[in-house]
C-alpha cells in the first residue's frame, strides 16, 4: 500500500516561476516541464503548482496524493472530508500565500483548508507548511492569524519554510518528502527489530509486577540517558524541562498495574518549591493505554487534551499545567527507545508550549504549598 500524501493549499495567488534549470536531476520529468507550463511562463498560478507537485509525488515516489481541489467528494461535507483525509494521511503538505479560500457557512470560522491544518497540528511531525515569502506579514482574519501563529511558533524548518518562487517551492517540497522517507524507513526498521520477541521480553513476562517495574525502570533510565535526558532534565531546543520517569507493568485497564502511577501528580506537591517549573511525566507501560484511560488518569475528563502519534500519547490539562507522555506496549528496551525517541522528536516542536505549561504547574503547586500567600477576600461593610 503506497504512502498517502495530503496536498493542501490556501491561496488564490500566482507566483514567479524561477529558474527551472535548478530542478534538473531530481524533479520528475523535469526535462518536459517546459511543455507542461502555461503559455505565460514567467509566472504560474497555484492550480498549476498543485498539479505539478502531485505529478512529481506520484511519478517519482509512487505516492497516493489526495488533492481536495481536484478530488470529487464522496458525499460528505468539505470540512468532514478534508479533516478525515488529513488524519489518515502519512504526510500533510500545506502551501500558503496571501489570499485565503472560501468559508463554510457554519459555526467554525475557518475555511476547509485551515481545518485540515488544525487537524494536522495534532501530529506536527507529519505536517509541513510552505509559505510564500512576506505572506505572513499581511493582515488576516483573527482566527486564521491565530492558527498561523501556532504553526510559526514551532522552530523554523520543523514545520514551516518560506519560498520565493515556484522552483523554490518544488525544491523545498521534494527535500521535505525525502527527509520524511528517510525517517520513516529508519523508524520502521528499528521498530520491526525492536518488536521481535527477545530474551528481555520473555523475562519481563515471567516476572511479578513489582520486579518487572524495577527492571523496566532501569531500562527506561538508560534509554532516556542515551536520548539526552541528564539529571532528570530534557533539553527541548532552548528549553531545559524537568522530567520524571515512571513504569507500569501491564495494561492501564488493570487496576493492579495502574496503581504504580496512581499518585504521581499528587506527589508533585512535595517536590522542591524552589524549582522554576513543573514536571513533564513520562510513563512507559508494558501493556496498552487508551485515550479514555488517560483522561481518567489525569483526573479531569472533559478538560484533558490528548494528542496521539505512532509512538504513543501526549496529554495535558492546561488549566493546571499537568503534562504527561504515555508510551504503550514497551515490551523491551528496544521498543522503549524507539517510542521515547519519537516522543522527544515530537516534543522538540513544542518546547515553548511545554515550558509555559510547566511554569503554570509550578505556580499552582507553590500556591497549594503556601495558601497564606493567596489574597483573602474582604467582607463588605454594612
BALOBA-1460 file (C-alpha; in Angstrom, 3 decimals):
// residues 382
<rec num="1" residu="x" x="0.000" y="0.000" z="0.000"/>
<rec num="2" residu="x" x="1.582" y="3.325" z="-1.049"/>
<rec num="3" residu="x" x="2.043" y="6.201" z="1.377"/>
<rec num="4" residu="x" x="-0.775" y="8.750" z="1.260"/>
<rec num="5" residu="x" x="0.053" y="12.450" z="0.960"/>
<rec num="6" residu="x" x="-2.424" y="15.247" z="1.686"/>
<rec num="7" residu="x" x="-1.808" y="18.262" z="-0.559"/>
<rec num="8" residu="x" x="-3.444" y="21.364" z="0.865"/>
<rec num="9" residu="x" x="-3.005" y="24.892" z="-0.481"/>
<rec num="10" residu="x" x="-4.548" y="28.027" z="0.979"/>
<rec num="11" residu="x" x="-4.185" y="30.605" z="-1.745"/>
<rec num="12" residu="x" x="-5.580" y="32.217" z="-4.874"/>
<rec num="13" residu="x" x="-2.326" y="33.951" z="-5.788"/>
<rec num="14" residu="x" x="0.127" y="33.398" z="-8.579"/>
<rec num="15" residu="x" x="3.901" y="33.452" z="-8.086"/>
<rec num="16" residu="x" x="7.141" y="33.855" z="-10.054"/>
<rec num="17" residu="x" x="8.289" y="30.711" z="-11.829"/>
<rec num="18" residu="x" x="12.040" y="30.936" z="-11.094"/>
<rec num="19" residu="x" x="14.888" y="29.111" z="-12.831"/>
<rec num="20" residu="x" x="13.539" y="25.705" z="-13.877"/>
<rec num="21" residu="x" x="17.082" y="24.605" z="-14.702"/>
<rec num="22" residu="x" x="17.639" y="24.150" z="-10.943"/>
<rec num="23" residu="x" x="15.118" y="21.279" z="-10.967"/>
<rec num="24" residu="x" x="17.187" y="19.151" z="-13.314"/>
<rec num="25" residu="x" x="18.259" y="15.840" z="-11.850"/>
<rec num="26" residu="x" x="15.690" y="15.462" z="-9.067"/>
<rec num="27" residu="x" x="12.302" y="16.754" z="-10.267"/>
<rec num="28" residu="x" x="10.139" y="14.160" z="-12.011"/>
<rec num="29" residu="x" x="10.283" y="14.603" z="-15.793"/>
<rec num="30" residu="x" x="11.997" y="17.962" z="-15.358"/>
<rec num="31" residu="x" x="13.126" y="17.852" z="-18.994"/>
<rec num="32" residu="x" x="9.470" y="18.093" z="-20.064"/>
<rec num="33" residu="x" x="8.445" y="20.740" z="-17.534"/>
<rec num="34" residu="x" x="8.529" y="23.495" z="-20.161"/>
<rec num="35" residu="x" x="5.867" y="21.562" z="-22.117"/>
<rec num="36" residu="x" x="3.602" y="21.439" z="-19.063"/>
<rec num="37" residu="x" x="3.971" y="25.140" z="-18.289"/>
<rec num="38" residu="x" x="1.254" y="27.598" z="-19.313"/>
<rec num="39" residu="x" x="1.993" y="29.926" z="-22.219"/>
<rec num="40" residu="x" x="2.941" y="32.828" z="-19.929"/>
<rec num="41" residu="x" x="5.925" y="31.148" z="-18.326"/>
<rec num="42" residu="x" x="7.234" y="33.961" z="-16.100"/>
<rec num="43" residu="x" x="4.503" y="33.406" z="-13.504"/>
<rec num="44" residu="x" x="2.292" y="30.419" z="-12.624"/>
<rec num="45" residu="x" x="-0.857" y="30.074" z="-10.554"/>
<rec num="46" residu="x" x="-1.333" y="27.641" z="-7.709"/>
<rec num="47" residu="x" x="-3.587" y="25.384" z="-9.744"/>
<rec num="48" residu="x" x="-0.511" y="24.610" z="-11.835"/>
<rec num="49" residu="x" x="1.733" y="24.367" z="-8.761"/>
<rec num="50" residu="x" x="-0.585" y="21.854" z="-7.060"/>
<rec num="51" residu="x" x="-0.902" y="19.786" z="-10.238"/>
<rec num="52" residu="x" x="2.875" y="19.769" z="-10.766"/>
<rec num="53" residu="x" x="3.608" y="18.743" z="-7.165"/>
<rec num="54" residu="x" x="1.043" y="15.934" z="-7.424"/>
<rec num="55" residu="x" x="2.579" y="14.803" z="-10.728"/>
<rec num="56" residu="x" x="6.028" y="14.745" z="-9.087"/>
<rec num="57" residu="x" x="4.993" y="12.878" z="-5.919"/>
<rec num="58" residu="x" x="3.058" y="10.238" z="-7.831"/>
<rec num="59" residu="x" x="5.662" y="9.811" z="-10.568"/>
<rec num="60" residu="x" x="8.908" y="9.893" z="-8.575"/>
<rec num="61" residu="x" x="7.824" y="8.300" z="-5.295"/>
<rec num="62" residu="x" x="4.686" y="6.351" z="-6.208"/>
<rec num="63" residu="x" x="2.683" y="8.132" z="-3.507"/>
<rec num="64" residu="x" x="-1.082" y="8.308" z="-3.422"/>
<rec num="65" residu="x" x="-1.820" y="12.042" z="-3.399"/>
<rec num="66" residu="x" x="-5.075" y="13.486" z="-2.110"/>
<rec num="67" residu="x" x="-5.671" y="16.961" z="-3.519"/>
<rec num="68" residu="x" x="-9.031" y="18.247" z="-2.301"/>
<rec num="69" residu="x" x="-9.336" y="20.821" z="-5.069"/>
<rec num="70" residu="x" x="-9.060" y="18.091" z="-7.735"/>
<rec num="71" residu="x" x="-10.885" y="15.226" z="-5.991"/>
<rec num="72" residu="x" x="-14.652" y="14.626" z="-6.224"/>
<rec num="73" residu="x" x="-16.466" y="14.490" z="-2.882"/>
<rec num="74" residu="x" x="-17.833" y="11.173" z="-1.588"/>
<rec num="75" residu="x" x="-20.975" y="12.935" z="-0.397"/>
<rec num="76" residu="x" x="-19.650" y="14.160" z="2.938"/>
<rec num="77" residu="x" x="-19.293" y="17.877" z="3.659"/>
<rec num="78" residu="x" x="-15.996" y="19.538" z="2.621"/>
<rec num="79" residu="x" x="-14.948" y="20.157" z="6.235"/>
<rec num="80" residu="x" x="-15.584" y="16.494" z="7.147"/>
<rec num="81" residu="x" x="-13.723" y="15.173" z="4.102"/>
<rec num="82" residu="x" x="-10.664" y="17.371" z="4.491"/>
<rec num="83" residu="x" x="-10.267" y="16.757" z="8.235"/>
<rec num="84" residu="x" x="-10.712" y="12.996" z="7.786"/>
<rec num="85" residu="x" x="-8.196" y="12.829" z="4.944"/>
<rec num="86" residu="x" x="-5.650" y="14.868" z="6.909"/>
<rec num="87" residu="x" x="-5.753" y="12.437" z="9.837"/>
<rec num="88" residu="x" x="-5.498" y="9.413" z="7.518"/>
<rec num="89" residu="x" x="-2.537" y="10.735" z="5.536"/>
<rec num="90" residu="x" x="1.065" y="9.838" z="6.320"/>
<rec num="91" residu="x" x="2.267" y="13.345" z="5.405"/>
<rec num="92" residu="x" x="0.336" y="16.629" z="5.068"/>
<rec num="93" residu="x" x="1.798" y="19.355" z="2.843"/>
<rec num="94" residu="x" x="0.312" y="22.843" z="3.160"/>
<rec num="95" residu="x" x="1.022" y="25.857" z="0.929"/>
<rec num="96" residu="x" x="0.130" y="29.403" z="1.946"/>
<rec num="97" residu="x" x="0.280" y="32.766" z="0.207"/>
<rec num="98" residu="x" x="-1.662" y="35.972" z="0.810"/>
<rec num="99" residu="x" x="-5.240" y="35.222" z="-0.240"/>
<rec num="100" residu="x" x="-7.339" y="32.598" z="1.548"/>
<rec num="101" residu="x" x="-10.167" y="30.497" z="0.215"/>
<rec num="102" residu="x" x="-13.882" y="30.283" z="0.915"/>
<rec num="103" residu="x" x="-15.506" y="29.654" z="4.274"/>
<rec num="104" residu="x" x="-18.106" y="27.044" z="5.176"/>
<rec num="105" residu="x" x="-21.327" y="28.643" z="6.484"/>
<rec num="106" residu="x" x="-21.322" y="27.060" z="9.941"/>
<rec num="107" residu="x" x="-20.094" y="27.930" z="13.440"/>
<rec num="108" residu="x" x="-16.418" y="27.291" z="12.671"/>
<rec num="109" residu="x" x="-14.819" y="30.468" z="11.223"/>
<rec num="110" residu="x" x="-12.003" y="28.603" z="9.425"/>
<rec num="111" residu="x" x="-12.012" y="27.593" z="5.759"/>
<rec num="112" residu="x" x="-11.952" y="23.857" z="4.912"/>
<rec num="113" residu="x" x="-8.227" y="24.007" z="4.222"/>
<rec num="114" residu="x" x="-7.398" y="25.688" z="7.511"/>
<rec num="115" residu="x" x="-9.432" y="22.992" z="9.218"/>
<rec num="116" residu="x" x="-7.095" y="20.485" z="7.564"/>
<rec num="117" residu="x" x="-4.170" y="22.363" z="9.080"/>
<rec num="118" residu="x" x="-5.738" y="22.429" z="12.528"/>
<rec num="119" residu="x" x="-6.181" y="18.655" z="12.317"/>
<rec num="120" residu="x" x="-2.616" y="18.215" z="11.031"/>
<rec num="121" residu="x" x="-1.221" y="20.094" z="14.043"/>
<rec num="122" residu="x" x="-2.348" y="17.160" z="16.192"/>
<rec num="123" residu="x" x="0.631" y="15.285" z="14.668"/>
<rec num="124" residu="x" x="3.130" y="18.043" z="13.804"/>
<rec num="125" residu="x" x="5.917" y="15.661" z="12.748"/>
<rec num="126" residu="x" x="3.900" y="14.720" z="9.665"/>
<rec num="127" residu="x" x="2.924" y="18.331" z="8.821"/>
<rec num="128" residu="x" x="4.948" y="20.635" z="6.539"/>
<rec num="129" residu="x" x="3.841" y="24.148" z="5.535"/>
<rec num="130" residu="x" x="5.454" y="26.170" z="2.750"/>
<rec num="131" residu="x" x="4.819" y="29.916" z="2.882"/>
<rec num="132" residu="x" x="5.335" y="32.466" z="0.106"/>
<rec num="133" residu="x" x="7.838" y="34.971" z="1.466"/>
<rec num="134" residu="x" x="6.141" y="38.018" z="3.003"/>
<rec num="135" residu="x" x="2.673" y="36.430" z="3.216"/>
<rec num="136" residu="x" x="2.714" y="36.024" z="6.978"/>
<rec num="137" residu="x" x="3.149" y="39.772" z="7.443"/>
<rec num="138" residu="x" x="-0.160" y="40.601" z="5.768"/>
<rec num="139" residu="x" x="-3.287" y="41.309" z="7.828"/>
<rec num="140" residu="x" x="-5.537" y="38.257" z="8.209"/>
<rec num="141" residu="x" x="-8.817" y="37.418" z="9.986"/>
<rec num="142" residu="x" x="-8.190" y="36.784" z="13.729"/>
<rec num="143" residu="x" x="-8.976" y="33.055" z="13.605"/>
<rec num="144" residu="x" x="-6.600" y="32.440" z="10.699"/>
<rec num="145" residu="x" x="-3.909" y="34.616" z="12.255"/>
<rec num="146" residu="x" x="-4.119" y="32.602" z="15.484"/>
<rec num="147" residu="x" x="-3.715" y="29.293" z="13.636"/>
<rec num="148" residu="x" x="-0.764" y="30.581" z="11.619"/>
<rec num="149" residu="x" x="0.841" y="31.883" z="14.816"/>
<rec num="150" residu="x" x="0.567" y="28.393" z="16.302"/>
<rec num="151" residu="x" x="2.292" y="26.969" z="13.230"/>
<rec num="152" residu="x" x="5.092" y="29.520" z="13.191"/>
<rec num="153" residu="x" x="5.718" y="29.138" z="16.929"/>
<rec num="154" residu="x" x="7.479" y="25.911" z="16.033"/>
<rec num="155" residu="x" x="11.153" y="26.176" z="15.200"/>
<rec num="156" residu="x" x="11.543" y="27.285" z="11.584"/>
<rec num="157" residu="x" x="12.286" y="24.256" z="9.475"/>
<rec num="158" residu="x" x="10.434" y="21.840" z="11.757"/>
<rec num="159" residu="x" x="7.013" y="22.660" z="10.328"/>
<rec num="160" residu="x" x="7.236" y="25.648" z="8.011"/>
<rec num="161" residu="x" x="9.603" y="27.042" z="5.389"/>
<rec num="162" residu="x" x="9.477" y="30.103" z="3.155"/>
<rec num="163" residu="x" x="9.863" y="30.134" z="-0.637"/>
<rec num="164" residu="x" x="10.195" y="32.931" z="-3.191"/>
<rec num="165" residu="x" x="9.087" y="31.265" z="-6.439"/>
<rec num="166" residu="x" x="7.659" y="28.032" z="-7.844"/>
<rec num="167" residu="x" x="11.083" y="26.444" z="-8.274"/>
<rec num="168" residu="x" x="11.877" y="27.200" z="-4.628"/>
<rec num="169" residu="x" x="8.563" y="25.654" z="-3.599"/>
<rec num="170" residu="x" x="9.180" y="22.500" z="-5.646"/>
<rec num="171" residu="x" x="12.696" y="22.151" z="-4.257"/>
<rec num="172" residu="x" x="11.533" y="22.545" z="-0.644"/>
<rec num="173" residu="x" x="8.681" y="20.047" z="-1.091"/>
<rec num="174" residu="x" x="10.991" y="17.391" z="-2.546"/>
<rec num="175" residu="x" x="13.525" y="17.935" z="0.257"/>
<rec num="176" residu="x" x="10.799" y="17.575" z="2.925"/>
<rec num="177" residu="x" x="9.492" y="14.381" z="1.333"/>
<rec num="178" residu="x" x="12.975" y="12.831" z="1.171"/>
<rec num="179" residu="x" x="13.536" y="13.727" z="4.821"/>
<rec num="180" residu="x" x="10.187" y="12.140" z="5.718"/>
<rec num="181" residu="x" x="11.060" y="8.963" z="3.806"/>
<rec num="182" residu="x" x="14.474" y="8.670" z="5.456"/>
<rec num="183" residu="x" x="12.980" y="8.988" z="8.939"/>
<rec num="184" residu="x" x="10.090" y="6.639" z="8.124"/>
<rec num="185" residu="x" x="12.386" y="3.911" z="6.779"/>
<rec num="186" residu="x" x="14.761" y="4.184" z="9.741"/>
<rec num="187" residu="x" x="11.902" y="4.165" z="12.250"/>
<rec num="188" residu="x" x="10.196" y="1.216" z="10.544"/>
<rec num="189" residu="x" x="13.392" y="-0.823" z="10.507"/>
<rec num="190" residu="x" x="14.103" y="-0.057" z="14.156"/>
<rec num="191" residu="x" x="10.538" y="-0.730" z="15.272"/>
<rec num="192" residu="x" x="10.423" y="-4.030" z="13.402"/>
<rec num="193" residu="x" x="13.627" y="-5.216" z="15.021"/>
<rec num="194" residu="x" x="12.602" y="-3.934" z="18.448"/>
<rec num="195" residu="x" x="9.215" y="-5.633" z="18.418"/>
<rec num="196" residu="x" x="10.581" y="-9.085" z="17.694"/>
<rec num="197" residu="x" x="10.442" y="-11.447" z="20.705"/>
<rec num="198" residu="x" x="13.615" y="-11.130" z="22.762"/>
<rec num="199" residu="x" x="15.003" y="-12.723" z="25.884"/>
<rec num="200" residu="x" x="14.264" y="-9.457" z="27.662"/>
<rec num="201" residu="x" x="10.592" y="-9.570" z="26.637"/>
<rec num="202" residu="x" x="10.218" y="-13.171" z="27.747"/>
<rec num="203" residu="x" x="11.953" y="-12.453" z="31.066"/>
<rec num="204" residu="x" x="9.738" y="-9.445" z="31.796"/>
<rec num="205" residu="x" x="6.624" y="-11.504" z="31.019"/>
<rec num="206" residu="x" x="7.551" y="-14.096" z="33.635"/>
<rec num="207" residu="x" x="8.310" y="-11.584" z="36.398"/>
<rec num="208" residu="x" x="5.838" y="-10.476" z="39.103"/>
<rec num="209" residu="x" x="4.654" y="-6.879" z="38.781"/>
<rec num="210" residu="x" x="6.975" y="-5.277" z="41.326"/>
<rec num="211" residu="x" x="10.090" y="-6.936" z="39.907"/>
<rec num="212" residu="x" x="9.018" y="-6.177" z="36.340"/>
<rec num="213" residu="x" x="8.566" y="-2.494" z="37.189"/>
<rec num="214" residu="x" x="12.076" y="-2.322" z="38.650"/>
<rec num="215" residu="x" x="13.590" y="-3.839" z="35.500"/>
<rec num="216" residu="x" x="11.537" y="-1.561" z="33.288"/>
<rec num="217" residu="x" x="12.580" y="1.496" z="35.307"/>
<rec num="218" residu="x" x="16.259" y="0.574" z="34.955"/>
<rec num="219" residu="x" x="15.848" y="0.104" z="31.202"/>
<rec num="220" residu="x" x="13.879" y="3.345" z="30.803"/>
<rec num="221" residu="x" x="16.506" y="5.340" z="32.717"/>
<rec num="222" residu="x" x="19.268" y="4.002" z="30.442"/>
<rec num="223" residu="x" x="17.224" y="4.685" z="27.305"/>
<rec num="224" residu="x" x="16.374" y="8.224" z="28.461"/>
<rec num="225" residu="x" x="20.031" y="8.921" z="29.178"/>
<rec num="226" residu="x" x="21.024" y="7.741" z="25.696"/>
<rec num="227" residu="x" x="18.442" y="10.165" z="24.239"/>
<rec num="228" residu="x" x="19.735" y="13.206" z="26.111"/>
<rec num="229" residu="x" x="17.997" y="13.172" z="29.495"/>
<rec num="230" residu="x" x="20.575" y="14.361" z="32.040"/>
<rec num="231" residu="x" x="19.903" y="14.784" z="35.761"/>
<rec num="232" residu="x" x="16.157" y="14.433" z="35.211"/>
<rec num="233" residu="x" x="16.231" y="17.216" z="32.608"/>
<rec num="234" residu="x" x="15.331" y="17.020" z="28.926"/>
<rec num="235" residu="x" x="16.567" y="19.793" z="26.616"/>
<rec num="236" residu="x" x="13.995" y="20.871" z="24.027"/>
<rec num="237" residu="x" x="15.686" y="23.488" z="21.874"/>
<rec num="238" residu="x" x="16.428" y="26.368" z="24.253"/>
<rec num="239" residu="x" x="14.180" y="24.904" z="26.982"/>
<rec num="240" residu="x" x="15.502" y="22.750" z="29.842"/>
<rec num="241" residu="x" x="12.483" y="20.760" z="31.005"/>
<rec num="242" residu="x" x="12.304" y="18.749" z="34.231"/>
<rec num="243" residu="x" x="11.087" y="15.195" z="33.606"/>
<rec num="244" residu="x" x="10.231" y="12.200" z="35.767"/>
<rec num="245" residu="x" x="10.204" y="8.597" z="34.547"/>
<rec num="246" residu="x" x="7.564" y="6.018" z="35.522"/>
<rec num="247" residu="x" x="6.716" y="2.463" z="34.504"/>
<rec num="248" residu="x" x="3.527" y="0.417" z="34.504"/>
<rec num="249" residu="x" x="3.928" y="-3.401" z="34.459"/>
<rec num="250" residu="x" x="0.844" y="-4.172" z="32.356"/>
<rec num="251" residu="x" x="-2.130" y="-2.512" z="30.680"/>
<rec num="252" residu="x" x="-3.762" y="0.624" z="32.117"/>
<rec num="253" residu="x" x="-7.025" y="-1.313" z="32.112"/>
<rec num="254" residu="x" x="-5.752" y="-3.451" z="35.005"/>
<rec num="255" residu="x" x="-6.100" y="-1.676" z="38.383"/>
<rec num="256" residu="x" x="-3.172" y="-3.562" z="39.947"/>
<rec num="257" residu="x" x="-0.960" y="-2.324" z="37.135"/>
<rec num="258" residu="x" x="-2.280" y="1.245" z="37.009"/>
<rec num="259" residu="x" x="-1.719" y="1.770" z="40.734"/>
<rec num="260" residu="x" x="2.034" y="2.148" z="40.133"/>
<rec num="261" residu="x" x="1.362" y="5.646" z="38.740"/>
<rec num="262" residu="x" x="-1.877" y="6.377" z="40.601"/>
<rec num="263" residu="x" x="-0.445" y="9.236" z="42.680"/>
<rec num="264" residu="x" x="2.336" y="10.625" z="40.511"/>
<rec num="265" residu="x" x="0.604" y="14.000" z="40.019"/>
<rec num="266" residu="x" x="-0.222" y="14.255" z="43.724"/>
<rec num="267" residu="x" x="3.421" y="13.567" z="44.575"/>
<rec num="268" residu="x" x="4.421" y="16.759" z="42.729"/>
<rec num="269" residu="x" x="3.096" y="18.776" z="45.665"/>
<rec num="270" residu="x" x="6.009" y="17.523" z="47.772"/>
<rec num="271" residu="x" x="8.616" y="18.473" z="45.188"/>
<rec num="272" residu="x" x="11.157" y="21.263" z="45.646"/>
<rec num="273" residu="x" x="9.186" y="24.513" z="45.734"/>
<rec num="274" residu="x" x="12.270" y="26.426" z="44.598"/>
<rec num="275" residu="x" x="12.144" y="24.716" z="41.189"/>
<rec num="276" residu="x" x="11.398" y="27.002" z="38.256"/>
<rec num="277" residu="x" x="8.932" y="24.706" z="36.570"/>
<rec num="278" residu="x" x="6.649" y="21.751" z="36.994"/>
<rec num="279" residu="x" x="7.367" y="18.247" z="35.787"/>
<rec num="280" residu="x" x="6.767" y="16.558" z="32.459"/>
<rec num="281" residu="x" x="5.989" y="12.946" z="33.365"/>
<rec num="282" residu="x" x="6.956" y="10.064" z="31.065"/>
<rec num="283" residu="x" x="5.115" y="6.771" z="31.577"/>
<rec num="284" residu="x" x="6.227" y="3.573" z="29.834"/>
<rec num="285" residu="x" x="3.585" y="0.836" z="30.014"/>
<rec num="286" residu="x" x="4.217" y="-2.826" z="29.308"/>
<rec num="287" residu="x" x="0.649" y="-3.120" z="28.025"/>
<rec num="288" residu="x" x="-1.808" y="-0.892" z="26.204"/>
<rec num="289" residu="x" x="-3.234" y="2.538" z="27.041"/>
<rec num="290" residu="x" x="-6.362" y="4.193" z="25.639"/>
<rec num="291" residu="x" x="-7.479" y="7.801" z="25.317"/>
<rec num="292" residu="x" x="-10.262" y="7.270" z="27.878"/>
<rec num="293" residu="x" x="-7.875" y="5.712" z="30.394"/>
<rec num="294" residu="x" x="-5.507" y="8.674" z="30.034"/>
<rec num="295" residu="x" x="-8.304" y="11.171" z="30.680"/>
<rec num="296" residu="x" x="-9.307" y="9.301" z="33.826"/>
<rec num="297" residu="x" x="-5.687" y="9.162" z="34.944"/>
<rec num="298" residu="x" x="-5.357" y="12.942" z="34.602"/>
<rec num="299" residu="x" x="-8.446" y="13.318" z="36.795"/>
<rec num="300" residu="x" x="-10.189" y="15.894" z="34.610"/>
<rec num="301" residu="x" x="-12.023" y="14.000" z="31.884"/>
<rec num="302" residu="x" x="-13.507" y="16.958" z="29.999"/>
<rec num="303" residu="x" x="-10.585" y="19.396" z="30.251"/>
<rec num="304" residu="x" x="-7.855" y="16.891" z="29.306"/>
<rec num="305" residu="x" x="-6.304" y="17.314" z="25.859"/>
<rec num="306" residu="x" x="-4.872" y="14.103" z="24.408"/>
<rec num="307" residu="x" x="-2.683" y="14.008" z="21.275"/>
<rec num="308" residu="x" x="-1.846" y="10.694" z="19.640"/>
<rec num="309" residu="x" x="1.026" y="9.637" z="17.397"/>
<rec num="310" residu="x" x="2.759" y="6.426" z="16.321"/>
<rec num="311" residu="x" x="4.894" y="6.431" z="19.492"/>
<rec num="312" residu="x" x="2.022" y="6.942" z="21.950"/>
<rec num="313" residu="x" x="0.238" y="9.899" z="23.586"/>
<rec num="314" residu="x" x="0.907" y="13.379" z="24.939"/>
<rec num="315" residu="x" x="-1.728" y="14.622" z="27.390"/>
<rec num="316" residu="x" x="-2.238" y="17.836" z="29.317"/>
<rec num="317" residu="x" x="-4.766" y="19.726" z="31.404"/>
<rec num="318" residu="x" x="-3.954" y="23.319" z="30.527"/>
<rec num="319" residu="x" x="-5.691" y="24.895" z="33.491"/>
<rec num="320" residu="x" x="-3.479" y="23.017" z="35.969"/>
<rec num="321" residu="x" x="-0.367" y="22.651" z="33.784"/>
<rec num="322" residu="x" x="-0.309" y="18.849" z="34.197"/>
<rec num="323" residu="x" x="1.602" y="17.123" z="31.382"/>
<rec num="324" residu="x" x="2.447" y="13.521" z="30.611"/>
<rec num="325" residu="x" x="3.887" y="11.383" z="27.817"/>
<rec num="326" residu="x" x="2.419" y="7.872" z="27.630"/>
<rec num="327" residu="x" x="4.373" y="5.132" z="25.819"/>
<rec num="328" residu="x" x="2.232" y="1.971" z="25.408"/>
<rec num="329" residu="x" x="3.378" y="-1.608" z="24.770"/>
<rec num="330" residu="x" x="7.002" y="-1.121" z="25.823"/>
<rec num="331" residu="x" x="7.723" y="-4.858" z="25.900"/>
<rec num="332" residu="x" x="11.511" y="-4.447" z="25.863"/>
<rec num="333" residu="x" x="14.152" y="-1.718" z="25.984"/>
<rec num="334" residu="x" x="14.350" y="-1.554" z="22.179"/>
<rec num="335" residu="x" x="10.687" y="-0.609" z="21.916"/>
<rec num="336" residu="x" x="11.163" y="1.879" z="24.757"/>
<rec num="337" residu="x" x="13.970" y="3.594" z="22.886"/>
<rec num="338" residu="x" x="12.030" y="3.753" z="19.623"/>
<rec num="339" residu="x" x="8.908" y="5.205" z="21.249"/>
<rec num="340" residu="x" x="10.715" y="7.654" z="23.524"/>
<rec num="341" residu="x" x="12.822" y="8.858" z="20.591"/>
<rec num="342" residu="x" x="9.638" y="9.554" z="18.624"/>
<rec num="343" residu="x" x="8.099" y="11.350" z="21.596"/>
<rec num="344" residu="x" x="11.148" y="13.578" z="22.069"/>
<rec num="345" residu="x" x="11.174" y="14.466" z="18.365"/>
<rec num="346" residu="x" x="7.514" y="15.457" z="18.682"/>
<rec num="347" residu="x" x="8.198" y="17.499" z="21.829"/>
<rec num="348" residu="x" x="11.048" y="19.415" z="20.188"/>
<rec num="349" residu="x" x="8.499" y="21.225" z="18.055"/>
<rec num="350" residu="x" x="6.573" y="22.251" z="21.188"/>
<rec num="351" residu="x" x="9.308" y="23.252" z="23.616"/>
<rec num="352" residu="x" x="7.870" y="26.697" z="24.292"/>
<rec num="353" residu="x" x="4.379" y="25.361" z="24.971"/>
<rec num="354" residu="x" x="5.709" y="22.621" z="27.260"/>
<rec num="355" residu="x" x="7.730" y="25.202" z="29.216"/>
<rec num="356" residu="x" x="4.742" y="27.534" z="29.561"/>
<rec num="357" residu="x" x="2.545" y="24.761" z="30.957"/>
<rec num="358" residu="x" x="5.332" y="23.620" z="33.300"/>
<rec num="359" residu="x" x="5.663" y="27.156" z="34.625"/>
<rec num="360" residu="x" x="1.926" y="27.323" z="35.256"/>
<rec num="361" residu="x" x="2.091" y="23.986" z="37.072"/>
<rec num="362" residu="x" x="4.843" y="25.237" z="39.404"/>
<rec num="363" residu="x" x="2.872" y="28.390" z="40.244"/>
<rec num="364" residu="x" x="-0.209" y="26.342" z="41.147"/>
<rec num="365" residu="x" x="1.825" y="23.896" z="43.256"/>
<rec num="366" residu="x" x="3.537" y="26.735" z="45.109"/>
<rec num="367" residu="x" x="0.167" y="28.292" z="45.934"/>
<rec num="368" residu="x" x="-1.076" y="24.971" z="47.297"/>
<rec num="369" residu="x" x="2.043" y="24.671" z="49.474"/>
<rec num="370" residu="x" x="1.687" y="28.216" z="50.801"/>
<rec num="371" residu="x" x="-2.019" y="29.086" z="50.908"/>
<rec num="372" residu="x" x="-1.268" y="32.094" z="53.122"/>
<rec num="373" residu="x" x="0.146" y="33.846" z="50.069"/>
<rec num="374" residu="x" x="-3.266" y="33.802" z="48.391"/>
<rec num="375" residu="x" x="-5.076" y="37.140" z="48.938"/>
<rec num="376" residu="x" x="-8.210" y="36.774" z="51.069"/>
<rec num="377" residu="x" x="-11.443" y="38.360" z="50.009"/>
<rec num="378" residu="x" x="-12.578" y="41.297" z="52.160"/>
<rec num="379" residu="x" x="-16.014" y="41.315" z="53.671"/>
<rec num="380" residu="x" x="-18.235" y="44.147" z="52.579"/>
<rec num="381" residu="x" x="-19.000" y="46.693" z="55.296"/>
<rec num="382" residu="x" x="-22.593" y="47.093" z="56.269"/>
